[in-house]
């Protein structure tokens, strides 16, 4: 299991991913889940992966191969982010159709999903989620973030904090807190955490980092977040039990 998310803002994009792969409680490994396929000055393309590791690694390998041998259709030749998303989806579907019958024999899940974020010259920044079936959806002003993998623990902070007008720095902090909340509740998600922040029309990734286990900044934001949550909880008014009793409807008397 893993957790990846992308955030679309009027100022650009933020994408983040953990690096943990879990094949059972006694086999936990670390694999990269965020990949940079940018062509600086012309387009920025970032891909995050979740699901069956053999499937996602095969898709990334095929995308790299098409670039290396300069296939007519590749990540740098397509003219829109939507076309890029559909192209990635077709590669994923091709691998799944090839491997699924054999995986199914051993009860192995062949599902894999991906996030694609970036910008091509002449377009606005866009963020897509690509499903196992190869189809896709995109983020919008009304729904400015997308998640794949273990999504439920990190979603509440995104719902309560983000909007399309959120600054990139705030979105990046929110992404890290979302991942930290997930790590706190699910052992199958863990560091290193890869984080990318992209500014609209820059066509270069100027802000990218990897936070490893024990990183001082990760420890600091976890400590502060827990302290502030505890303070906010303590500040909540106690339940007015008397009000609850008064609000009960009068019982009818025969």
Secondary structure, 3 states (H helix, E strand, C coil): CCEEEEEEECCEEEEEECCEEECCCCCEEECCCEEECCECCCEEEEEEEEECHHHHHHHHHHHHHHHHCCCCCCCCCCCCHHHHHHHHHHHHHHHHHHHHHHHHHCCCCCCEEEEEEEEECCCCCEEEEECCCCCEEECCCCCCEEEEECCHHHHHHHHHHCCCCCCHHHHHHHHHHHHHHHHHHCCCCCCCEEEEEEECCCCCCCEEEEECCCCHHHHHHHHHHHHHHHHHHHHCCCCCHHHHHHCCCCCCCC
